[in-house]
């Protein structure tokens, strides 16, 4: 990819019937989003899809064409419903092959007879894919083109993501400033819109909260230029004070 590109974008595809059913709560998106922001990559979209091959193939092909990077979580374990590797191979029109180095590493950690067919399944990657190792378990994720396939188990997923920094090209780190105030969104909306128009390169959002029996709004500014962010935050603070309120500290 072109290292001089102004903005790098990403999508996350969360794969798993257990997420859609509500049985399991996703714990991975937040970690990925924060890492990407640190690396100067804007997360533009996140989707949650079922363990259905046709859906995975369609979603991956759409996302990899639309964004610089795609990250998937889930579906690379040893059971019958772990079909992400097979689906990714189909999406790229390649075969699924045993990665011999991974096979040797995994075989070495099991006692004789324990490295069964189910565990061996995790050694099969789409042809041309590069393993993504992790410090928690031997079974890898993998990268194929601009798609990074990660485990669904949060501790393993985090270890895999932490190994990706040198594989990704990003821009300036995405910074944020937050001004929280005990005012309703409707009171702030006009002033916030005017500020957004003045600073079009800064993403501005308002997020209502209810705290200690009072309604308020957190106003979040996100961008890559420190000076512009600081100026916009100062103007935002002055604006809410002009409305008769003082900014409040966000809870830890």
C-alpha positions in Angstrom: 0.0 0.0 0.0 1.0 3.6 -0.6 2.7 4.9 2.5 1.9 8.5 1.6 -1.9 7.9 1.7 -3.7 10.4 3.8 -6.2 8.0 5.4 -6.3 4.3 6.0 -9.6 2.6 6.7 -10.7 -0.7 8.2 -13.7 -2.9 8.8 -14.3 -5.6 11.5 -16.3 -8.7 10.7 -17.4 -10.5 13.9 -18.3 -14.1 13.0 -20.4 -16.3 15.2 -23.9 -17.5 15.9 -23.2 -17.2 19.6 -22.9 -13.4 19.3 -26.1 -13.1 17.3 -28.0 -15.3 19.7 -26.9 -13.2 22.7 -25.3 -16.2 24.4 -21.9 -14.6 24.1 -21.1 -10.9 24.4 -18.5 -9.6 22.0 -15.4 -8.4 23.8 -13.1 -7.9 20.8 -14.4 -4.9 18.8 -13.4 -2.3 21.5 -9.8 -3.6 21.7 -9.4 -3.6 17.9 -10.9 -0.2 17.5 -8.5 1.4 20.1 -5.4 -0.3 18.6 -6.4 0.9 15.1 -6.8 4.5 16.3 -3.4 4.3 17.9 -2.0 3.2 14.6 -3.7 5.9 12.6 -6.3 3.6 10.9 -9.9 4.6 10.9 -12.4 1.9 11.7 -15.3 2.7 9.4 -17.6 -0.3 9.8 -18.3 -3.4 12.0 -20.6 -6.2 11.1 -21.8 -9.3 13.0 -22.6 -12.2 10.8 -23.5 -15.9 11.4 -21.4 -19.0 10.8 -22.8 -19.4 7.3 -20.3 -19.9 4.5 -22.2 -18.0 1.8 -22.6 -15.0 4.2 -19.0 -15.0 5.2 -17.8 -15.2 1.6 -20.1 -12.3 0.5 -19.2 -10.1 3.4 -15.5 -10.6 3.1 -15.4 -9.9 -0.6 -17.5 -6.7 -0.1 -15.4 -5.5 2.8 -11.9 -6.2 1.3 -12.9 -4.2 -1.8 -14.2 -1.3 0.2 -11.5 -0.9 2.9 -7.7 -1.0 3.3 -7.9 -3.6 6.0 -10.5 -6.2 7.1 -10.3 -7.9 10.5 -12.4 -11.0 11.3 -12.9 -12.6 14.7 -14.2 -16.1 15.4 -14.6 -19.4 13.6 -11.0 -20.7 13.5 -11.2 -23.3 16.2 -11.4 -27.2 16.0 -15.1 -27.8 15.9 -17.5 -28.4 13.0 -19.0 -24.9 13.1 -15.5 -23.3 12.8 -15.7 -22.6 9.1 -14.0 -19.2 8.7 -10.8 -20.6 7.1 -12.8 -22.6 4.5 -14.9 -19.6 3.8 -11.9 -17.3 3.3 -10.3 -19.8 0.9 -13.5 -19.7 -1.1 -13.7 -15.9 -1.0 -10.2 -15.8 -2.5 -10.7 -18.7 -4.9 -7.9 -20.7 -3.5 -7.6 -24.1 -1.8 -7.2 -24.9 1.9 -3.8 -26.4 2.6 -1.9 -27.7 5.6 0.7 -25.2 6.8 3.5 -27.5 7.5 5.4 -25.2 10.0 2.2 -24.7 12.0 1.6 -28.5 11.9 5.1 -29.2 13.3 4.7 -26.5 16.1 1.3 -27.8 17.2 2.3 -31.4 17.0 5.2 -30.7 19.3 3.1 -29.4 22.2 0.7 -32.3 22.4 1.3 -35.7 24.0 1.4 -38.7 21.7 -2.1 -39.4 20.4 -3.6 -36.0 21.5 -2.9 -34.2 18.2 -6.1 -35.5 16.7 -7.9 -34.6 13.5 -9.9 -31.8 15.1 -6.7 -30.1 16.3 -5.0 -30.7 13.0 -7.8 -28.8 11.4 -6.4 -25.6 12.8 -3.2 -26.0 10.7 -5.2 -25.6 7.5 -5.0 -22.2 6.0 -6.0 -20.7 2.6 -3.3 -21.2 0.1 -0.9 -18.3 0.2 -2.0 -17.1 3.7 0.6 -16.1 6.3 0.1 -17.2 9.9 -0.5 -14.7 12.7 1.1 -16.2 15.8 0.2 -15.4 19.4 1.7 -15.9 22.8 -1.3 -17.6 24.3 -1.8 -20.6 22.1 0.0 -22.3 19.2 -2.9 -22.3 16.8 -2.5 -19.3 14.5 -4.7 -16.8 12.9 -3.7 -15.8 9.4 -3.4 -13.0 6.9 -4.5 -13.3 3.2 -4.0 -10.1 1.2 -5.7 -7.3 3.2 -7.7 -9.6 5.4 -6.6 -10.5 8.9 -8.3 -13.5 10.5 -8.3 -13.6 14.3 -9.5 -15.9 17.0 -12.7 -15.2 18.8 -11.4 -15.9 22.3 -10.5 -12.4 23.6 -7.1 -13.2 25.2 -5.9 -15.0 22.0 -7.4 -12.3 19.8 -5.6 -9.6 21.7 -2.3 -11.5 21.4 -2.8 -11.8 17.6 -3.6 -8.1 17.2 -0.5 -7.1 19.2 1.6 -9.0 16.6 0.2 -7.0 13.7 1.7 -3.6 14.2 4.6 -4.1 11.8 2.3 -5.5 9.1 0.0 -2.5 8.9 0.6 1.0 7.4 -1.3 3.8 9.0 -1.4 7.5 9.3 -1.0 9.8 12.3 -2.5 8.5 15.5 -6.2 9.4 16.0 -6.5 11.5 19.1 -9.7 12.5 21.0 -10.9 15.3 23.3 -14.0 15.0 25.4 -16.1 17.7 26.9 -19.0 16.4 29.1 -21.7 18.7 30.4 -25.1 18.4 32.2 -27.0 19.8 29.2 -29.4 17.9 26.9 -28.3 17.2 23.3 -31.1 19.5 22.0 -29.6 22.5 23.8 -26.1 21.8 22.4 -27.0 20.7 18.9 -27.0 24.1 17.1 -23.6 25.2 18.5 -22.1 21.8 17.9 -23.2 21.8 14.3 -21.6 25.2 13.8 -18.4 24.0 15.3 -18.4 20.9 13.1 -18.8 23.1 10.0 -15.9 25.2 11.1 -13.6 22.1 11.6 -14.6 19.6 8.9 -11.6 17.4 9.4 -12.5 16.6 13.0 -15.2 14.0 13.7 -17.6 15.3 16.3 -20.2 13.3 18.2 -22.6 13.8 21.1 -23.4 10.9 23.4 -26.1 11.4 26.1 -25.6 10.0 29.6 -27.6 9.7 32.8 -25.5 10.1 36.0 -26.4 10.7 39.6 -30.0 11.4 38.6 -29.1 13.9 36.0 -29.1 13.9 32.2 -26.0 15.1 30.3 -24.1 14.9 27.1 -20.5 13.9 26.3 -19.1 15.7 23.3 -16.3 13.8 21.7 -13.9 15.3 19.1 -11.6 12.9 17.1 -8.9 13.8 14.7 -5.2 13.6 13.9 -4.1 17.3 14.2 -3.3 18.2 17.8 -3.5 21.9 17.4 -6.9 21.9 15.7 -8.3 19.5 18.3 -7.1 21.7 21.1 -8.6 24.8 19.5 -11.9 23.1 18.8 -12.1 21.7 22.3 -11.4 25.2 23.8 -14.2 26.7 21.6 -16.5 23.9 22.6 -15.8 24.5 26.3 -16.5 28.2 25.8 -19.7 27.4 23.9 -21.2 25.2 26.8 -20.2 27.8 29.3 -22.0 30.4 27.2 -25.1 28.1 27.6 -24.8 28.4 31.4 -23.1 25.1 32.2 -19.6 23.9 33.3 -17.8 20.9 31.8 -17.7 17.9 34.1 -15.1 15.2 34.5 -15.7 11.9 32.9 -15.7 8.9 35.3 -12.6 6.7 35.2 
